[in-house]
Amino acid sequence: MAVKPAGRGDYKEVIYSAGRWKHFRVLRVKAVPVMAALEAFHMLSTVHGSTARGDVKESSDIDIFIAEVQNSFLVETALEKAHIAVSNRWIVQATPNYAMKAHIEIDEQTTVSFPLMAMRRVQREFYRFGGEANLDQLRTDIRVAGVDKRLMLIEPTEAGHVESNIVDREEATANILGITPQTVLNRVHTLLRRDTIGRTGIFIKKELAPHETFELAMKKLVEANPAVRRRTRG
């Protein structure tokens, strides 16, 4: 079921139950060895979304992201050396203008992703918009502020969080998150538009064959699709 943006001016304090705190820590404990395996190969990663902010639900995923373009062989080798099994691998491109990304699915709840081409600033800041935490922050139980799909700014407190709607507060939100106002405006526009007309689908989502590399799969897509070719050159 799609998450609808909240109304303008909404604000409230949320107190977490013992069960919610427990689930939050279970997700972080599960993310740490994956991120540590990547760091052992000199690849810094973050976890983003509710696992970074703390406002987890039973349906929350563990989305681990490496911000820099990587050699996919090294990423997969890092996971293999740590005995972390991979269930599926996908190439995903949200729109023709977005960077193509590799998605490595460890299980139904946990994914490692990284760009296969340079990301534009607004695309990189998307992860900071939603909140992202690094390995040290996970290990020291630090939560971060970020915006959820309802366009509510989640700001951690000792007992849970406070949440407030960001519509018409885009510049203040950008200052809190340390990102550009353009990124916040872009996300507000996208999520409000999605609420009005619904999702428009993903431009590319291709599952890789067992022995196919991400680089080879991307090469085939570039050769076959002019829009992908233009984005690669851009």
VMD Tcl script that draws the C-alpha trace (Angstrom):
set ca {
  {0.00 0.00 0.00}
  {1.41 3.40 -1.00}
  {2.37 5.89 1.71}
  {0.54 9.21 1.31}
  {2.18 12.55 2.17}
  {0.98 14.05 5.44}
  {-0.93 17.31 5.62}
  {0.80 20.68 5.84}
  {1.69 21.79 9.35}
  {1.51 18.31 10.91}
  {3.72 17.95 13.99}
  {3.83 15.41 16.79}
  {6.10 13.58 19.21}
  {6.31 9.79 18.91}
  {7.35 7.59 21.84}
  {8.78 4.21 20.87}
  {7.59 0.99 22.46}
  {10.07 -1.59 23.76}
  {9.21 -3.72 20.74}
  {10.04 -0.94 18.32}
  {13.41 -0.29 19.98}
  {14.17 -4.00 19.81}
  {13.28 -4.24 16.11}
  {15.37 -1.16 15.34}
  {18.42 -2.68 17.00}
  {17.87 -6.04 15.28}
  {17.99 -4.30 11.89}
  {21.17 -2.43 12.78}
  {22.87 -5.55 14.15}
  {22.05 -7.26 10.86}
  {23.48 -4.36 8.80}
  {26.80 -4.09 10.66}
  {28.56 -7.25 9.37}
  {27.62 -6.41 5.76}
  {28.98 -2.87 6.07}
  {32.07 -4.16 7.91}
  {32.73 -6.64 5.09}
  {32.67 -3.78 2.57}
  {34.88 -1.58 4.74}
  {37.44 -4.42 4.96}
  {37.84 -3.89 1.20}
  {38.11 -0.10 1.63}
  {34.53 0.57 0.54}
  {32.65 2.95 2.84}
  {28.90 2.47 2.99}
  {25.87 3.91 4.75}
  {22.49 2.57 5.72}
  {19.66 4.90 4.81}
  {16.00 5.42 5.59}
  {14.25 4.31 8.77}
  {17.15 2.12 9.92}
  {19.26 5.30 10.01}
  {16.53 7.46 11.58}
  {15.05 4.94 14.03}
  {11.37 5.07 13.02}
  {11.32 1.44 11.85}
  {8.27 -0.70 11.15}
  {7.93 -4.46 10.74}
  {8.16 -3.91 6.96}
  {11.36 -1.79 7.12}
  {14.23 -2.80 4.87}
  {17.99 -2.58 5.35}
  {19.20 -0.46 2.44}
  {23.01 -0.29 2.36}
  {24.53 2.15 -0.10}
  {28.07 2.71 -1.40}
  {28.18 6.25 -2.76}
  {31.07 5.88 -5.21}
  {31.20 3.94 -8.49}
  {32.70 0.53 -7.71}
  {34.17 -2.47 -9.47}
  {31.37 -4.96 -8.92}
  {33.84 -7.84 -8.66}
  {35.35 -6.25 -5.54}
  {31.95 -5.69 -3.96}
  {30.89 -9.28 -4.53}
  {34.28 -10.57 -3.39}
  {34.00 -8.58 -0.15}
  {30.63 -10.19 0.58}
  {31.87 -13.64 -0.39}
  {34.95 -13.39 1.87}
  {32.64 -12.54 4.78}
  {30.43 -15.56 3.94}
  {27.48 -13.32 3.08}
  {25.38 -15.10 0.49}
  {23.73 -13.22 -2.38}
  {20.24 -14.20 -3.54}
  {19.68 -11.91 -6.56}
  {21.41 -9.18 -8.54}
  {19.69 -6.40 -10.45}
  {20.55 -3.35 -12.53}
  {18.11 -0.55 -11.76}
  {17.65 2.87 -13.33}
  {14.76 4.89 -11.94}
  {14.45 7.31 -14.89}
  {16.53 8.02 -18.02}
  {18.17 10.95 -16.20}
  {19.17 9.01 -13.09}
  {22.38 7.07 -12.62}
  {22.18 3.34 -13.26}
  {22.78 1.36 -10.07}
  {23.71 -2.15 -9.08}
  {21.44 -3.80 -6.52}
  {22.72 -6.89 -4.71}
  {19.93 -8.59 -2.81}
  {21.19 -10.52 0.19}
  {17.72 -11.49 1.37}
  {14.19 -10.09 1.12}
  {15.04 -7.46 3.72}
  {18.65 -6.52 2.91}
  {20.13 -4.90 -0.20}
  {23.53 -3.46 -1.09}
  {23.53 -0.91 -3.90}
  {26.08 1.30 -5.64}
  {26.16 3.51 -8.76}
  {27.50 2.16 -12.03}
  {27.93 5.69 -13.38}
  {28.60 9.08 -11.81}
  {25.72 10.45 -9.78}
  {24.56 14.03 -10.01}
  {24.56 16.00 -6.77}
  {20.79 15.95 -6.32}
  {20.78 12.17 -6.75}
  {23.53 11.70 -4.16}
  {21.73 13.98 -1.73}
  {18.58 11.87 -2.04}
  {20.14 9.48 0.48}
  {20.93 12.28 2.93}
  {17.38 13.57 2.47}
  {16.03 10.26 3.77}
  {18.70 10.02 6.46}
  {21.88 7.99 6.29}
  {24.14 6.54 8.97}
  {27.65 5.14 8.61}
  {29.17 2.08 10.25}
  {30.55 3.99 13.25}
  {27.14 5.55 13.89}
  {25.49 2.13 13.84}
  {28.05 0.73 16.25}
  {27.60 3.65 18.66}
  {23.78 3.67 18.43}
  {23.57 7.11 16.83}
  {20.41 7.98 14.90}
  {20.13 10.75 12.31}
  {17.45 13.09 11.02}
  {15.80 12.44 7.67}
  {12.52 12.73 5.76}
  {10.14 9.80 5.26}
  {7.75 9.13 2.36}
  {5.01 11.17 4.05}
  {7.28 14.23 3.74}
  {7.69 14.25 7.51}
  {11.05 15.29 8.95}
  {12.02 12.69 11.55}
  {14.27 14.11 14.28}
  {15.44 11.57 16.90}
  {14.83 12.12 20.60}
  {15.81 10.01 23.61}
  {12.33 8.49 23.78}
  {11.64 8.20 20.03}
  {11.33 11.11 17.61}
  {9.50 14.29 16.74}
  {8.08 14.61 13.24}
  {7.01 17.67 11.28}
  {5.80 18.26 7.74}
  {8.39 19.84 5.43}
  {6.08 21.33 2.77}
  {6.68 25.10 2.69}
  {9.69 24.49 4.99}
  {12.06 23.21 2.33}
  {14.93 25.61 3.00}
  {14.87 25.06 6.77}
  {14.76 21.30 6.17}
  {17.76 21.52 3.82}
  {19.72 23.36 6.53}
  {18.92 20.68 9.11}
  {19.96 17.86 6.77}
  {23.00 19.64 5.31}
  {21.83 19.39 1.71}
  {20.79 21.86 -0.98}
  {17.25 23.31 -1.02}
  {16.96 22.12 -4.63}
  {17.18 18.50 -3.47}
  {14.40 19.02 -0.93}
  {12.21 20.83 -3.46}
  {12.84 18.03 -5.97}
  {11.78 15.32 -3.52}
  {8.70 17.26 -2.39}
  {7.64 17.73 -6.01}
  {8.23 14.05 -6.82}
  {6.35 12.66 -3.82}
  {3.41 15.06 -4.14}
  {3.15 14.27 -7.85}
  {3.29 10.55 -7.08}
  {0.43 11.03 -4.62}
  {-1.62 12.70 -7.38}
  {-0.94 10.48 -10.40}
  {0.59 7.38 -8.83}
  {3.92 5.72 -9.53}
  {5.10 5.88 -13.12}
  {7.28 2.78 -12.92}
  {11.02 2.15 -13.11}
  {12.80 2.90 -16.38}
  {15.06 -0.18 -16.21}
  {15.09 -3.18 -13.88}
  {17.11 -6.10 -15.22}
  {18.00 -9.26 -13.35}
  {21.52 -10.52 -14.04}
  {22.30 -14.05 -15.13}
  {24.33 -16.09 -12.57}
  {27.74 -15.48 -14.19}
  {27.00 -12.07 -15.74}
  {28.86 -9.06 -14.36}
  {27.19 -5.71 -13.74}
  {29.64 -4.04 -16.10}
  {28.84 -6.44 -18.95}
  {25.10 -6.12 -18.37}
  {25.38 -2.33 -18.40}
  {27.43 -2.43 -21.62}
  {24.64 -4.39 -23.29}
  {22.02 -1.91 -22.09}
  {24.10 1.04 -23.31}
  {24.46 -0.55 -26.74}
  {20.74 -1.33 -26.98}
  {19.16 1.79 -25.48}
  {19.88 5.34 -26.77}
  {18.55 6.94 -23.55}
  {20.98 4.92 -21.44}
  {23.77 5.79 -23.85}
  {23.03 9.52 -23.50}
  {23.03 9.31 -19.69}
  {26.33 7.42 -19.70}
  {27.94 10.12 -21.85}
  {26.39 12.86 -19.74}
}
mol new
graphics top color blue
foreach p $ca { graphics top sphere $p radius 0.5 }
foreach p [lrange $ca 0 end-1] q [lrange $ca 1 end] { graphics top cylinder $p $q radius 0.2 }
display resetview
